Amino acid sequence: MKVNKMKANDMPTANQTLDEILSLASVHFKVPREKLHPDEDFFIALGIDSLQTLELLTRLEHHFHVELPDYELQGVTDFRTLAGKIQARL
Amino acid sequence: MSVSSPAHDGSALSWQVREGVIEVALHREPCNEIGSLALEELEKFAGVLEGLPGDAHAIIIYSDLKAGFCAGADLRELYQRSQAMDKSAALKGVRDFLERIHRVLNLIDAAPLTTIAAVHGVTFGGGFELALACDLIIADKMARFCFPELRLGLIPGFGGIPRLKRDLGNAVVRDLLLTGRSFNATKAQQMGLVSQVVGEGEALRAARATAAQLGKFDRETAAAAKRFIKPIPHEELRREIDIFCELFSRPAVEAGLKKFVESTEAQPYLP
């Protein structure tokens, strides 16, 4: 499954942002989309380590055309909160 | 070294000559951390730079590891060695290490050939500083850069601040150094740090294509242009070593190193 890339001038809703994060994570970390849930701990759901966390961060920045300072994401563990952080920068 | 001499195959890095280009591959797991072994091999490579023949025109430094270009200094080795000796001996060891890595990076910085860092993935701390010593940085779109040293109570010690200031200016240095945030290749290109951003897995190919282009120019002219535009900031580099060593002797650094070495967090480079 391919995740449609955001265009720079698109402004998705919060739910769309969340959905795109789940789809992107599913594709790149090879976890079935239906197994990922918004309030789930994405470190556990995706089984990612610190290097892969950086990869996820970079992929999200490219996909949404935003810059996500790591310190804003420190302590963020679930997809929904992550989506909120991204939404705030769109 | 003659460009036809045998390739070097080390434990931390290897080099070979390919169509007039010296290609240096970093390959020490987990992510090319620069400790005593890598330093020894970098010094061997620096010896090559001091006797370059006329038929080589470029150097490419890249990583063979999926994780990234280089995660910086080997903090685990630094911590373990510091624990095994008294404070003054540890400080002397750190200063000696810094003097040696500065010699190597100054030689790479001033090499009479055009140097290209082909980076991907983690390009943090000393790895970022190694890339900064090169003339051009070509980045895979998944490359990520960071100066995380403040989390340890330190400043970058491999020449990063003076070189970044030389290349981009003081405001950029302050931003990256004082926030310790990481940033991607697109941002790095917007800053003027990265010359080309390429697709995933394409950095080495793009670096080779660029090196082939460089080979079309007269080497003496290219070297003269480089000497003119890229002075080595020797005074600030010396001061950087002094400040690093002053900071290193504080208890906060030992605590920061311990926290990092023992961390199981997803973002261990953050304070």
Chai-1 contact restraints between the chains, C-beta under 6 A:
chainA,res_idxA,chainB,res_idxB,connection_type,confidence,min_distance_angstrom,max_distance_angstrom,comment,restraint_id
A,F43,B,A266,contact,1.0,0.0,6.0,A-B,restraint_1
A,S50,B,A266,contact,1.0,0.0,6.0,A-B,restraint_2
A,S50,B,P268,contact,1.0,0.0,6.0,A-B,restraint_3
A,L51,B,A67,contact,1.0,0.0,6.0,A-B,restraint_4
A,T53,B,A266,contact,1.0,0.0,6.0,A-B,restraint_5
A,L54,B,R144,contact,1.0,0.0,6.0,A-B,restraint_6
A,T58,B,M142,contact,1.0,0.0,6.0,A-B,restraint_7
A,T58,B,R144,contact,1.0,0.0,6.0,A-B,restraint_8
A,T58,B,N184,contact,1.0,0.0,6.0,A-B,restraint_9
A,E61,B,N184,contact,1.0,0.0,6.0,A-B,restraint_10
A,P69,B,R181,contact,1.0,0.0,6.0,A-B,restraint_11
A,D70,B,R181,contact,1.0,0.0,6.0,A-B,restraint_12
A,D70,B,S182,contact,1.0,0.0,6.0,A-B,restraint_13
A,D70,B,Q267,contact,1.0,0.0,6.0,A-B,restraint_14
A,D70,B,L270,contact,1.0,0.0,6.0,A-B,restraint_15
A,Q74,B,L270,contact,1.0,0.0,6.0,A-B,restraint_16
